[in-house]
Amino acid sequence: MFFPKKYETPTSIALGFFGTHNHFTLDRGGNVFNRSAPVIKLPKDANEDQHLELLGALNSSTSCFWLKQVCHDKGSQSGTGGFMHDEWERFYEFSVTKLQSFPIPNGLHPSLACKLDTLAAEFETHEPSALFRADTPTREALNGARRAQEQTRLRMVAFQEELDWTVYGAYGLLSADEVARTTIPLDADANIPEVALGQRAFEIVLARSGAETVWFERHGSTPVTEIPTAWPEAYRKVVQARIDLIEANKDIRLIEQPEYKRRWSTETWEKREAAAIRNWLLDAAEREELWFEERDGFTVPRPLTINQLADELRHDKDVQAIATLYAADHLGKRDASLATVLAAVIEPEHVPYLAALRHKDSGLRKRSQWEQVWEQQREEDRTGQRLDIKVPPKYTSADFLKHSYWSHRGRLDVPKERFISYPGAFPEADGSLLLGWAGWNHRDQADALVSLIRDRVENGGWAKEDPRFVPLLAGLREVLPWVHQWYGEYDEEWEGNPAEEFQAALETGRTERQLSESDLVNWRPEKKTRGRQKKSE
């Protein structure tokens, strides 16, 4: 539902509803958040500085401590069974209802939150995905962005420490003298060096105790027991004062713990870069013009094998450059062909066209129940009479033949993949996987199947009784109810009724091969055998 009043002011503060630590961000408009990222709206007359003041308090370690006292603890997902680091790996629901009681301190200044907000925006510009949105980066450009992003993160770690210790003073946990000794003045931030994970005051205390080495291992940091000598003298004194207070002040010691300090936990650059390259190549392979062709004056869907797709893209210099980059750095195959690279990136992104090719028997039983429900819903639409329709069971990962199918389809088997695959339907001269575009509508999908069947008879050398036709006809049978639902009337552009035309093609295909309805419904792929065959005695 859309509530206009809630959008009268574009600026808001969004939060991560579920996590191990507090994550709040300033949104200046243009985004819509779902229930997993609720938003805080300030009064209409609140300016950006006021948003930043609140943002600073909410993103502090003190806020994390407070939230974990009042919000629902969902438990640890580390599976380590009660070790100390379970505390900083415990997940919480950070409810906006609880946040309404959040105590806001006086005397906060927006400068530190503003600095962190600026650095976060700079950090984002160096993300691999951002580079690929802006241009076609080279290896040198990616390496430069990696270095720049790491430097930005080191600055963010340092300013987050300044924020945490400043907020302690705002809440009255430190005296004015202690605040002066444990923070750098706002006008002297040149004295704030880059701070790596493992070098924060609480981490130095942690490393000296030797009690929690998993914290450093999990976050890829090196424990240090001494304040780095390369830091400016003023900053060294500040960090020493923080260490002294952690050891002497029980209140500060309680908050300066891993479970309340920002983790700065991210996926490695290598993983993020590989994902960005894969997405760029997948976007290139999804270009709409690749998946349609002109035939007899009509624009029709065009299935392509991996090799054919590579042929279509091989003249694109950017595609070739990015594929070479991915092959060398993420496949370990410097001389891999474009087809090899496309096969690798597309493999987890396709789902077969036919339920029997993506579901196990348990999933097919559920599919049958869903089909009955769909037919009942269509009957309601036809008659206007309300039927007692039972809710069909949801799917689980165990109902799918591959985890990648489950990850795209989920509990309701809703298509979210990029490509449709047609296993076993490739032409004789090309054994690479045959694909369709998931952007096709139901009519396009039916048209592609009818064209495939016709082409394999006329040009592919398949005999009419070839068993490979059975799953193709079964796939046409599966998609036809949706074609009847959405394309069951005369179409002037089509010059006919698409649903009737495809229905006739199905009946002809069945008759020519003497196949019954149950032959199509009961078709299953041949199960692969595992292990070595026993030697005959």
C-alpha positions in Angstrom: 0.0 0.0 0.0 1.2 3.5 -0.8 0.8 6.2 1.9 1.6 9.6 0.3 2.2 11.3 3.7 5.1 9.0 4.3 6.8 10.2 1.2 6.4 13.9 1.7 10.0 14.2 3.0 12.5 12.3 0.9 15.2 11.9 3.6 15.0 9.0 5.9 17.2 6.6 7.9 17.0 3.0 6.9 18.1 0.1 9.2 18.9 -3.5 8.7 16.1 -5.4 10.5 18.0 -8.6 11.0 21.8 -8.9 11.8 24.5 -9.4 14.3 25.2 -5.6 14.7 23.4 -2.3 14.1 23.5 -0.9 10.5 21.7 2.4 9.8 22.1 4.4 6.6 21.0 7.8 5.4 18.6 7.7 2.4 18.2 11.0 0.5 15.3 9.7 -1.5 14.7 7.6 -4.6 14.7 4.2 -2.8 11.9 2.0 -1.6 12.6 -0.3 1.3 10.8 -3.5 2.3 10.1 -5.0 5.7 13.7 -6.2 6.1 14.9 -2.6 5.9 12.4 -0.4 7.7 12.9 3.4 7.8 12.8 6.1 10.4 11.1 9.4 9.4 11.9 12.6 11.2 9.5 15.6 11.2 9.1 17.6 8.0 11.2 20.5 9.2 14.2 18.3 10.2 17.3 19.1 8.2 20.1 16.8 7.0 22.4 17.7 10.0 19.7 16.5 12.4 19.4 13.3 10.5 23.1 12.9 10.6 23.2 13.6 14.4 20.7 10.8 15.0 22.5 8.5 12.5 25.8 8.9 14.4 24.2 7.8 17.7 22.4 4.9 16.0 25.5 3.6 14.4 27.6 3.7 17.6 28.7 0.9 19.8 26.6 2.3 22.6 23.5 2.0 20.4 24.4 -1.6 19.6 24.7 -2.3 23.3 21.3 -0.8 24.0 19.6 -2.5 21.1 20.9 -5.9 22.2 19.4 -5.4 25.6 15.8 -4.8 24.3 15.6 -6.5 20.9 14.8 -10.2 20.3 17.9 -12.5 20.3 17.5 -15.0 17.4 20.6 -16.9 18.5 23.9 -17.8 17.0 24.2 -19.3 13.6 27.9 -20.2 13.9 27.1 -23.8 15.1 30.0 -23.7 17.6 27.9 -24.5 20.6 28.4 -21.8 23.2 31.9 -20.5 22.6 32.7 -16.9 23.5 32.5 -15.7 19.9 28.9 -16.9 19.7 28.1 -13.6 21.4 29.2 -11.5 18.4 27.7 -13.9 16.0 24.3 -13.9 17.6 21.5 -12.4 15.3 18.9 -9.9 16.5 15.7 -8.5 15.2 16.2 -4.7 15.4 12.6 -3.7 15.8 11.4 -0.2 15.0 8.9 -0.6 17.9 11.8 -0.9 20.3 13.6 2.0 18.6 10.9 4.3 19.6 12.3 4.2 23.1 15.9 4.8 22.0 17.5 7.4 24.3 18.9 10.2 22.2 21.8 12.0 23.8 22.4 15.8 23.8 25.4 17.5 22.4 26.0 15.3 19.4 27.7 16.9 16.4 26.9 15.7 12.8 30.5 16.1 11.6 31.6 12.5 12.3 28.5 10.9 10.9 28.8 13.2 7.9 32.4 12.1 7.4 31.4 8.5 7.6 28.5 9.0 5.2 30.9 10.7 2.7 33.4 7.9 3.1 30.7 5.2 2.6 29.6 6.9 -0.6 33.3 7.0 -1.8 33.7 3.3 -0.8 30.7 2.4 -3.0 32.2 4.2 -6.0 35.1 1.7 -5.9 32.9 -1.4 -5.7 33.5 -3.8 -8.6 29.8 -3.6 -9.5 30.0 0.2 -9.6 33.0 0.1 -12.0 31.2 -2.2 -14.4 28.1 0.0 -14.4 30.2 3.0 -15.3 32.5 1.5 -17.9 34.3 -1.6 -19.1 37.2 -1.7 -16.6 40.7 -3.1 -17.2 42.7 -5.2 -14.8 44.7 -2.1 -13.9 41.5 -0.1 -13.2 40.2 -2.9 -11.0 43.4 -3.2 -9.1 43.4 0.6 -8.6 39.9 0.5 -7.3 40.8 -2.2 -4.9 43.6 -0.2 -3.4 41.4 2.9 -3.2 38.6 1.1 -1.5 40.8 -0.5 1.1 42.3 2.9 2.0 38.7 4.3 2.3 37.8 1.4 4.6 40.8 2.1 6.8 39.7 5.7 7.1 36.1 4.6 7.9 37.4 2.3 10.7 39.3 5.2 12.2 36.4 7.6 12.1 34.0 5.0 13.5 36.3 4.7 16.5 36.1 8.5 16.9 32.3 8.3 16.7 32.1 5.5 19.3 34.3 7.3 21.8 32.6 10.7 21.2 29.2 9.1 21.8 30.4 7.6 25.1 30.9 11.2 26.3 27.5 12.3 24.9 25.8 9.7 27.0 27.8 10.7 30.1 29.9 7.6 30.3 33.0 9.7 30.2 34.0 12.9 31.9 34.9 16.0 29.8 38.5 15.3 30.5 38.3 11.7 29.5 36.5 12.7 26.3 39.4 15.1 25.5 42.0 12.4 26.1 40.3 9.7 24.1 39.2 11.6 21.0 40.8 13.8 18.3 39.3 17.3 18.1 37.0 17.8 15.2 39.2 20.4 13.6 42.3 18.2 13.8 41.3 15.1 11.9 44.5 15.2 10.0 46.0 13.5 13.0 43.7 10.5 12.4 45.6 7.8 10.5 44.3 4.8 8.6 43.4 2.1 11.1 43.4 -1.5 10.1 41.2 -4.2 11.7 43.1 -5.6 14.6 44.6 -2.2 15.5 41.6 -0.7 17.4 42.0 -0.2 21.1 39.7 -2.9 22.2 41.3 -5.3 19.8 44.8 -4.6 21.2 43.4 -5.3 24.7 41.8 -8.5 23.3 45.0 -9.6 21.6 47.0 -9.1 24.9 44.5 -11.3 26.8 44.7 -14.0 24.1 41.1 -14.9 24.9 39.4 -14.4 21.6 41.6 -15.3 18.6 38.5 -16.4 16.5 37.5 -12.7 16.2 40.7 -12.0 14.3 40.6 -15.2 12.2 37.0 -14.7 11.2 37.6 -11.1 10.0 40.9 -11.7 8.3 42.8 -9.4 10.6 46.1 -9.6 12.4 46.1 -9.3 16.2 48.6 -6.7 17.5 49.6 -6.1 21.1 51.3 -2.8 20.7 50.2 0.5 19.3 51.6 1.0 15.8 54.7 3.3 15.9 53.9 4.7 12.5 50.9 6.6 13.8 51.1 10.3 14.7 52.2 10.8 18.3 48.9 12.6 19.1 46.9 9.6 17.9 49.1 7.1 19.8 48.3 9.0 23.0 44.6 8.9 22.3 44.7 5.1 21.7 46.7 4.6 24.8 44.1 6.6 26.8 41.4 4.4 25.4 43.3 1.2 26.4 43.7 2.6 29.9 40.0 3.4 30.2 39.0 0.0 28.9 41.1 -1.6 31.6 40.0 0.8 34.4 36.4 1.7 33.6 33.9 -1.2 33.9 31.2 0.5 31.9 33.5 1.3 29.0 35.0 -2.2 29.2 31.5 -3.7 29.0 30.7 -1.9 25.7 34.2 -2.1 24.1 33.6 -5.8 23.3 33.4 -7.6 20.0 29.6 -8.1 20.3 29.1 -4.3 20.3 31.9 -3.1 18.0 31.4 -2.8 14.2 32.7 -5.9 12.5 33.5 -4.4 9.1 32.8 -7.9 7.7 32.5 -8.1 3.9 33.1 -10.6 1.2 36.6 -10.7 -0.2 37.4 -8.4 -3.1 38.0 -11.5 -5.3 34.4 -12.8 -4.7 32.9 -9.4 -5.3 34.9 -8.8 -8.4 34.1 -12.3 -9.8 30.4 -11.6 -9.1 30.5 -8.3 -10.9 32.2 -9.8 -13.9 29.7 -12.7 -14.1 26.8 -10.2 -13.8 28.2 -8.1 -16.6 28.7 -11.1 -18.9 25.2 -12.4 -18.0 23.7 -9.0 -18.8 25.5 -9.1 -22.2 24.2 -12.6 -22.9 20.6 -11.4 -22.0 20.4 -8.7 -24.6 16.9 -8.9 -25.9 17.9 -8.7 -29.6 19.9 -11.9 -29.3 16.8 -14.0 -28.4 14.6 -12.9 -31.3 14.8 -13.1 -35.1 12.8 -12.1 -38.1 11.2 -15.0 -39.8 8.6 -14.7 -42.6 7.9 -11.1 -41.6 7.4 -12.0 -37.9 9.6 -11.5 -34.9 9.9 -14.9 -33.3 11.9 -16.3 -30.3 15.2 -17.8 -31.1 16.8 -20.5 -28.8 20.6 -20.5 -28.9 23.2 -23.0 -27.8 26.1 -21.8 -25.8 28.3 -22.0 -28.9 25.8 -20.1 -31.0 25.5 -17.4 -28.2 29.3 -17.1 -28.2 29.3 -16.7 -32.0 26.8 -13.9 -31.7 28.9 -12.0 -29.1 32.4 -12.7 -30.4 32.6 -9.5 -32.4 31.9 -7.4 -29.3 35.3 -6.3 -28.1 34.1 -5.4 -24.6 32.6 -8.9 -24.2 35.8 -10.5 -25.4 37.9 -8.4 -23.0 35.8 -9.1 -19.9 35.6 -12.8 -20.8 39.4 -12.9 -21.1 39.7 -11.2 -17.7 37.3 -13.6 -16.0 39.0 -16.7 -17.6 42.5 -15.6 -16.5 41.7 -14.5 -13.0 38.7 -16.5 -11.9 38.7 -19.7 -14.0 42.4 -20.2 -14.1 42.2 -20.7 -17.8 44.0 -17.8 -19.5 43.3 -19.2 -23.0 39.7 -20.3 -22.4 37.3 -19.6 -25.3 34.4 -17.3 -25.1 32.0 -20.3 -25.2 33.9 -21.9 -22.2 33.5 -18.7 -20.2 29.8 -18.3 -21.0 29.2 -21.9 -20.1 30.8 -21.4 -16.7 28.8 -18.2 -15.9 25.5 -19.5 -17.3 25.6 -22.9 -15.6 24.1 -21.7 -12.2 21.7 -19.3 -14.0 19.4 -21.5 -16.0 16.4 -23.7 -15.1 15.0 -26.4 -17.4 11.7 -25.7 -19.3 10.0 -28.9 -18.0 9.0 -29.7 -14.5 10.3 -33.3 -14.7 13.8 -31.9 -15.6 13.9 -29.7 -12.5 11.9 -31.6 -9.9 12.4 -34.8 -8.0 9.4 -37.1 -7.6 8.3 -35.3 -4.4 8.4 -32.0 -6.3 6.4 -33.4 -9.2 3.7 -34.6 -6.8 3.5 -31.0 -5.4 3.5 -29.7 -9.0 0.4 -31.8 -9.7 -1.4 -30.3 -6.8 -0.5 -26.8 -7.9 -1.8 -27.5 -11.4 -5.1 -28.6 -10.0 -5.3 -25.3 -8.0 -4.5 -23.3 -11.1 -7.3 -25.0 -13.0 -9.7 -24.4 -10.2 -8.8 -20.7 -10.2 -9.4 -20.6 -13.9 -12.8 -22.2 -13.4 -13.6 -19.5 -10.8 -12.6 -16.9 -13.4 -14.8 -18.5 -16.1 -17.9 -19.0 -13.9 -17.6 -16.3 -11.3 -18.5 -19.0 -8.7 -16.3 -19.2 -5.6 -14.8 -22.6 -5.1 -13.3 -24.1 -2.0 -9.7 -24.2 -3.2 -7.2 -25.8 -0.8 -3.7 -24.2 -0.4 -1.2 -26.4 -2.1 2.0 -27.4 -0.4 5.2 -25.3 -0.8 8.3 -26.7 -2.2 11.6 -27.3 -0.3 15.1 -27.6 -1.6 14.7 -31.4 -1.4 12.1 -31.2 -4.2 14.6 -29.9 -6.8 17.1 -31.8 -8.8 19.8 -29.1 -8.4 20.3 -26.5 -5.7 20.6 -23.8 -8.4 17.1 -24.6 -9.5 15.8 -24.2 -5.9 17.7 -20.9 -5.4 16.0 -19.4 -8.5 12.5 -20.9 -8.0 12.1 -21.1 -4.2 9.1 -22.3 -2.2 6.5 -21.3 -4.8 8.5 -22.4 -7.9 8.3 -18.9 -9.3 10.7 -18.2 -12.2 13.5 -15.8 -11.3 16.3 -17.3 -13.5 17.9 -15.6 -16.4 17.7 -18.4 -18.9 15.5 -21.4 -19.8 17.4 -24.5 -20.7 16.5 -27.3 -23.0 18.6 -30.3 -22.0 19.0 -32.9 -24.8 17.4 -30.7 -27.4 20.7 -29.4 -28.9 21.3 -29.9 -32.7 23.5 -32.9 -33.7 26.4 -30.8 -34.8 26.5 -28.8 -31.5 26.5 -30.5 -28.2 26.5 -27.4 -26.0 23.6 -26.6 -23.8 20.5 -25.1 -25.6 19.1 -22.0 -24.0 16.1 -19.7 -24.2 15.6 -16.3 -22.6 13.7 -16.2 -19.4 12.3 -12.8 -20.6 10.1 -14.7 -23.1 6.3 -14.7 -22.3 4.3 -17.9 -22.3 3.4 -17.5 -26.0 7.1 -17.1 -26.9 8.0 -20.2 -24.9 5.3 -22.2 -26.7 6.4 -20.8 -30.0 10.1 -21.7 -29.3 9.1 -25.3 -28.4 6.9 -25.7 -31.6 9.8 -24.3 -33.7 12.3 -26.6 -32.0 10.1 -29.6 -32.8 9.7 -28.6 -36.4 13.4 -27.8 -36.9 14.6 -31.1 -35.4 12.3 -32.9 -37.9 13.2 -30.8 -41.0 16.8 -29.9 -40.4 18.1 -31.9 -37.4 17.7 -35.3 -38.8 15.6 -36.6 -35.9 13.2 -39.4 -36.9 9.6 -38.7 -36.0 9.6 -41.5 -33.4 12.8 -40.2 -31.8 12.2 -40.3 -28.0 13.8 -36.9 -27.6 10.5 -35.4 -28.9 8.6 -36.6 -25.9 9.9 -34.1 -23.3 9.6 -31.2 -25.9 5.9 -32.1 -26.4 5.5 -32.5 -22.6 7.0 -29.0 -22.2 4.5 -27.6 -24.7 1.7 -29.3 -22.8 2.8 -27.7 -19.6 2.9 -24.1 -21.0 -0.3 -24.3 -23.0 -2.7 -23.6 -20.1 -1.0 -20.3 -19.6 -1.1 -19.6 -23.3 -4.8 -20.3 -23.3 -5.2 -18.0 -20.3 -3.4 -15.0 -21.7 -3.4 -15.5 -25.5 -6.7 -17.4 -26.1 -8.3 -14.9 -28.4 -7.8 -13.7 -31.9 -4.6 -11.7 -32.3 -4.6 -9.3 -35.2 -0.8 -9.1 -35.2 -0.5 -12.9 -35.0 -3.3 -13.2 -37.6 -4.9 -16.0 -35.6 -5.5 -17.4 -32.2 -2.0 -18.4 -30.7 -3.5 -20.8 -28.2 -5.5 -22.7 -30.7 -2.5 -22.8 -33.1 -0.2 -24.2 -30.5 -2.8 -26.7 -29.2 -3.2 -28.0 -32.7 0.6 -28.4 -32.9 0.6 -30.4 -29.7 -2.2 -32.7 -30.9 -0.4 -33.2 -34.3 2.9 -34.0 -32.5 1.2 -36.5 -30.3 -0.7 -38.2 -33.1 2.3 -38.5 -35.3 4.2 -40.3 -32.5 1.2 -42.2 -31.1 1.7 -40.6 -27.7 -1.1 -40.4 -25.1 -1.6 -37.6 -22.6 -0.2 -39.9 -19.9 2.9 -40.5 -21.9 3.7 -36.9 -21.7 2.7 -36.5 -18.0 4.6 -39.6 -16.9 7.8 -38.9 -18.9 11.0 -38.8 -16.7 14.6 -38.3 -17.6 16.8 -41.3 -17.5 18.4 -41.5 -14.1 22.2 -41.4 -14.0 23.9 -44.3 -12.3 26.7 -43.7 -9.8 29.8 -45.7 -9.0 31.6 -48.3 -11.1 29.7 -51.1 -12.6 30.3 -54.6 -11.2 32.5 -56.8 -13.2 30.7 -59.8 -14.6 31.8 -63.1 -13.2 
